Amino acid sequence: MDDPIPVGKLPAEHLARLLAKHTRPDPRLVVGARVGEDAAVIDMGDRYLVAKTDPITFATDEIGWYVVNVNANDVACVGATPRWFLATLLLPEGKTDVALVDTIFQQMAQACDQLDVTLAGGHTEITYGLDRPVVVGQMLGEVTPDRFVATAGVRVGDDIIVTKGIAVEATAIIAREKGDDLQKHFNANYLRRCQSFLHDPGISVVHDAQVAQAAGRVHAMHDPTEGGLATGLWEMSQVAEVGLEIEEAAIPILPETAALCAQFGLDPLGVIASGTLLIACPPSETEAIIKALAEAGIPATSVGRAVEQKKGCKLLSPEGERLLPTFTRDEIARLFE
């Protein structure tokens, strides 16, 4: 038997081989299965149908809220409006009661209501072999062809904008899942603040994407999830066939994130980062987009630029340059070993 594959996303090279072997073209498939693309886009005539699926595996607290928002994020990143949500709930044998099921459904309903999304279907079962709930979401949305934004749309010379800061989702997960350990090092009010990151600044980037696209020309958007900001940047560069030069000092690492990551020896660039939106736009549009986001209460920072692919993906600092780090699995996975 080969060595087991570690926890986290399937390695990109392996996934690329599988997709090349097992997918086929379809004339109505505008965006299909490809490393770096997070949603399928299907031509329905006067509009595109956008389809996304993602599970929640790290978090257990407010899992219903997570699953709706992370799926909506990837639909919004192609310029679409999230419309319909389906969920598959796999619940652990011997640990599931009525209260748990009702709570997850209430969380999903609340998140759907806030995004004006309809819970359209799914599947729920109690299954063996699980020690915690696992929820797999599917979000459908729609966009007119003229409003569609491809992750592969990054162009050489584009500025790269980061909204809010990193890593919102990781901060909430660490504080919620490891609260007992953290009480020894941080006061209760601080931990409650970190736990509240799920809602404030929040893991949704739907509004971020809508504001950015309304404010100026956007060439690409991407929602960094597993593997953090570094992986999100790498995915954008790979699918668009460009290089990136990122100013390390410009990356807005939230202080709470830095503190919790330091406590467990995690690299903030590699922890799950929903809540941050990556935007690629012409430099002439950067100021207007950042200003519009600020007026909407969403901090945003230009952190670098797209360059020729042969230059690779690099972090720049006064001390010199180094390759953008890569993470074969999300840093936060180490907390659940």
ZIKAVEN-V391109 format. One record per pair of residues at least 4 apart in sequence whose ideal C-beta (glycine too) atoms are under 6 Angstrom apart, sorted by the first residue. I is the first residue (numbers start at 1). GAP is how many residues later the second one is. D is the distance in whole Angstrom. If there is no record, write none. Layout:
i=I gap=GAP d=D
i=I gap=GAP d=D
This chain:
i=6 gap=323 d=5
i=7 gap=322 d=6
i=7 gap=326 d=5
i=8 gap=321 d=3
i=8 gap=322 d=5
i=8 gap=325 d=5
i=9 gap=217 d=5
i=10 gap=4 d=5
i=10 gap=5 d=5
i=12 gap=23 d=5
i=15 gap=20 d=6
i=16 gap=19 d=5
i=18 gap=4 d=6
i=19 gap=4 d=5
i=19 gap=14 d=5
i=23 gap=10 d=5
i=28 gap=14 d=6
i=28 gap=15 d=4
i=30 gap=11 d=4
i=30 gap=13 d=6
i=31 gap=6 d=6
i=31 gap=10 d=4
i=36 gap=199 d=4
i=36 gap=202 d=5
i=36 gap=203 d=3
i=37 gap=114 d=5
i=37 gap=202 d=6
i=38 gap=36 d=4
i=39 gap=11 d=5
i=39 gap=13 d=4
i=39 gap=35 d=5
i=39 gap=36 d=6
i=39 gap=39 d=6
i=40 gap=11 d=5
i=41 gap=7 d=5
i=41 gap=9 d=5
i=42 gap=7 d=5
i=44 gap=5 d=5
i=47 gap=95 d=5
i=47 gap=97 d=5
i=48 gap=95 d=5
i=48 gap=100 d=6
i=49 gap=93 d=6
i=50 gap=25 d=5
i=50 gap=28 d=6
i=50 gap=30 d=4
i=50 gap=91 d=4
i=51 gap=89 d=6
i=52 gap=19 d=5
i=52 gap=22 d=5
i=52 gap=23 d=5
i=52 gap=87 d=5
i=53 gap=85 d=5
i=54 gap=16 d=5
i=54 gap=17 d=5
i=54 gap=83 d=6
i=55 gap=81 d=4
i=56 gap=7 d=5
i=56 gap=10 d=5
i=56 gap=11 d=5
i=56 gap=79 d=5
i=58 gap=115 d=6
i=59 gap=4 d=6
i=59 gap=7 d=5
i=59 gap=114 d=5
i=60 gap=72 d=5
i=61 gap=115 d=4
i=62 gap=45 d=6
i=63 gap=70 d=6
i=63 gap=72 d=5
i=64 gap=40 d=4
i=64 gap=43 d=3
i=64 gap=44 d=4
i=65 gap=42 d=5
i=65 gap=46 d=5
i=66 gap=4 d=6
i=67 gap=68 d=5
i=67 gap=70 d=4
i=68 gap=17 d=6
i=68 gap=40 d=6
i=68 gap=43 d=4
i=68 gap=44 d=6
i=69 gap=42 d=6
i=69 gap=134 d=5
i=69 gap=135 d=5
i=70 gap=204 d=5
i=71 gap=66 d=4
i=71 gap=68 d=4
i=72 gap=10 d=4
i=72 gap=43 d=5
i=72 gap=67 d=5
i=72 gap=134 d=5
i=73 gap=132 d=5
i=73 gap=150 d=4
i=74 gap=149 d=6
i=75 gap=5 d=5
i=75 gap=7 d=5
i=75 gap=64 d=5
i=75 gap=66 d=4
i=76 gap=130 d=4
i=76 gap=133 d=4
i=77 gap=132 d=6
i=77 gap=144 d=4
i=77 gap=145 d=6
i=77 gap=146 d=5
i=78 gap=71 d=5
i=79 gap=64 d=5
i=79 gap=68 d=5
i=79 gap=69 d=5
i=79 gap=70 d=4
i=79 gap=134 d=6
i=80 gap=61 d=4
i=80 gap=62 d=6
i=80 gap=63 d=4
i=81 gap=60 d=5
i=82 gap=33 d=6
i=82 gap=35 d=5
i=82 gap=57 d=5
i=82 gap=59 d=4
i=83 gap=57 d=6
i=83 gap=58 d=5
i=84 gap=34 d=5
i=84 gap=36 d=4
i=84 gap=56 d=4
i=85 gap=27 d=6
i=85 gap=32 d=5
i=85 gap=34 d=5
i=85 gap=54 d=5
i=86 gap=34 d=6
i=86 gap=35 d=5
i=86 gap=36 d=4
i=86 gap=52 d=4
i=87 gap=35 d=4
i=87 gap=48 d=6
i=87 gap=50 d=5
i=88 gap=34 d=6
i=88 gap=35 d=5
i=88 gap=48 d=4
i=89 gap=35 d=4
i=89 gap=46 d=5
i=90 gap=37 d=5
i=90 gap=44 d=5
i=91 gap=5 d=4
i=91 gap=35 d=5
i=91 gap=42 d=5
i=92 gap=4 d=6
i=92 gap=38 d=4
i=92 gap=39 d=6
i=93 gap=33 d=6
i=93 gap=35 d=5
i=96 gap=4 d=5
i=96 gap=30 d=5
i=98 gap=4 d=6
i=112 gap=5 d=4
i=112 gap=7 d=5
i=143 gap=4 d=5
i=143 gap=5 d=5
i=149 gap=69 d=6
i=149 gap=72 d=6
i=151 gap=69 d=5
i=151 gap=71 d=5
i=151 gap=88 d=5
i=152 gap=87 d=5
i=152 gap=88 d=5
i=153 gap=66 d=4
i=153 gap=67 d=4
i=154 gap=4 d=6
i=154 gap=65 d=6
i=154 gap=66 d=5
i=154 gap=82 d=6
i=154 gap=86 d=4
i=154 gap=88 d=5
i=154 gap=126 d=4
i=154 gap=152 d=5
i=155 gap=64 d=6
i=156 gap=86 d=6
i=156 gap=150 d=5
i=156 gap=152 d=6
i=158 gap=61 d=6
i=158 gap=122 d=4
i=158 gap=148 d=4
i=159 gap=122 d=6
i=159 gap=124 d=5
i=159 gap=127 d=5
i=159 gap=143 d=5
i=159 gap=146 d=6
i=160 gap=120 d=6
i=160 gap=143 d=6
i=160 gap=144 d=5
i=161 gap=118 d=4
i=161 gap=139 d=5
i=161 gap=141 d=5
i=162 gap=114 d=6
i=162 gap=139 d=5
i=162 gap=141 d=5
i=163 gap=45 d=5
i=163 gap=113 d=6
i=163 gap=114 d=4
i=163 gap=135 d=5
i=163 gap=137 d=5
i=164 gap=37 d=5
i=164 gap=111 d=6
i=164 gap=112 d=6
i=164 gap=135 d=6
i=165 gap=87 d=4
i=165 gap=89 d=4
i=166 gap=63 d=5
i=166 gap=87 d=6
i=166 gap=107 d=5
i=166 gap=110 d=5
i=167 gap=61 d=6
i=167 gap=90 d=5
i=167 gap=104 d=5
i=167 gap=106 d=4
i=168 gap=29 d=5
i=168 gap=33 d=6
i=168 gap=35 d=6
i=168 gap=107 d=3
i=169 gap=34 d=5
i=169 gap=103 d=5
i=169 gap=105 d=4
i=169 gap=106 d=5
i=170 gap=101 d=4
i=170 gap=102 d=5
i=170 gap=162 d=5
i=171 gap=23 d=5
i=171 gap=26 d=5
i=171 gap=85 d=5
i=171 gap=86 d=5
i=171 gap=89 d=6
i=172 gap=4 d=6
i=172 gap=25 d=4
i=172 gap=26 d=4
i=173 gap=4 d=6
i=174 gap=4 d=5
i=174 gap=86 d=5
i=175 gap=16 d=5
i=175 gap=19 d=4
i=175 gap=20 d=4
i=176 gap=19 d=5
i=178 gap=4 d=6
i=179 gap=12 d=6
i=182 gap=4 d=5
i=182 gap=9 d=6
i=185 gap=78 d=6
i=186 gap=4 d=5
i=186 gap=5 d=5
i=194 gap=62 d=5
i=196 gap=4 d=5
i=203 gap=71 d=4
i=203 gap=72 d=4
i=205 gap=4 d=6
i=205 gap=18 d=6
i=205 gap=72 d=4
i=208 gap=69 d=4
i=208 gap=90 d=5
i=209 gap=12 d=6
i=211 gap=81 d=5
i=211 gap=82 d=5
i=211 gap=85 d=5
i=212 gap=6 d=6
i=212 gap=67 d=5
i=212 gap=77 d=5
i=213 gap=5 d=5
i=215 gap=73 d=5
i=215 gap=74 d=5
i=215 gap=77 d=3
i=216 gap=69 d=4
i=216 gap=72 d=5
i=216 gap=73 d=5
i=217 gap=65 d=6
i=217 gap=68 d=5
i=218 gap=61 d=6
i=218 gap=63 d=5
i=219 gap=61 d=5
i=219 gap=62 d=6
i=220 gap=60 d=4
i=221 gap=58 d=5
i=222 gap=10 d=6
i=222 gap=14 d=5
i=222 gap=56 d=4
i=224 gap=5 d=5
i=224 gap=8 d=3
i=224 gap=49 d=4
i=224 gap=52 d=6
i=225 gap=47 d=6
i=225 gap=49 d=5
i=226 gap=46 d=5
i=226 gap=104 d=5
i=227 gap=4 d=3
i=227 gap=100 d=5
i=227 gap=103 d=5
i=228 gap=41 d=5
i=228 gap=42 d=4
i=228 gap=43 d=5
i=228 gap=45 d=5
i=229 gap=40 d=5
i=229 gap=44 d=5
i=230 gap=39 d=4
i=230 gap=40 d=6
i=230 gap=94 d=6
i=230 gap=95 d=5
i=231 gap=96 d=6
i=232 gap=46 d=6
i=233 gap=11 d=6
i=234 gap=79 d=6
i=236 gap=4 d=6
i=237 gap=5 d=5
i=237 gap=7 d=5
i=237 gap=76 d=5
i=241 gap=68 d=5
i=242 gap=64 d=5
i=242 gap=67 d=5
i=243 gap=64 d=4
i=243 gap=65 d=6
i=243 gap=66 d=5
i=243 gap=68 d=4
i=243 gap=69 d=5
i=243 gap=70 d=6
i=244 gap=62 d=6
i=244 gap=69 d=5
i=245 gap=59 d=5
i=245 gap=60 d=6
i=245 gap=62 d=5
i=245 gap=69 d=6
i=245 gap=71 d=6
i=246 gap=57 d=5
i=246 gap=58 d=4
i=246 gap=69 d=5
i=247 gap=56 d=6
i=247 gap=57 d=5
i=247 gap=69 d=5
i=248 gap=67 d=5
i=248 gap=69 d=5
i=250 gap=51 d=6
i=250 gap=53 d=4
i=251 gap=52 d=6
i=252 gap=49 d=5
i=253 gap=4 d=6
i=253 gap=5 d=5
i=253 gap=15 d=5
i=257 gap=4 d=6
i=257 gap=11 d=5
i=258 gap=10 d=6
i=261 gap=5 d=4
i=261 gap=7 d=5
i=266 gap=5 d=6
i=266 gap=65 d=4
i=267 gap=64 d=5
i=269 gap=56 d=6
i=270 gap=57 d=4
i=270 gap=61 d=4
i=271 gap=60 d=5
i=271 gap=61 d=5
i=272 gap=58 d=5
i=272 gap=60 d=5
i=281 gap=4 d=4
i=281 gap=5 d=6
i=281 gap=8 d=6
i=285 gap=4 d=6
i=286 gap=16 d=6
i=290 gap=10 d=5
i=293 gap=5 d=4
i=293 gap=7 d=4
i=307 gap=4 d=5
i=313 gap=11 d=4
i=314 gap=7 d=5
i=315 gap=7 d=5
i=315 gap=9 d=6
i=316 gap=5 d=5
i=329 gap=4 d=5
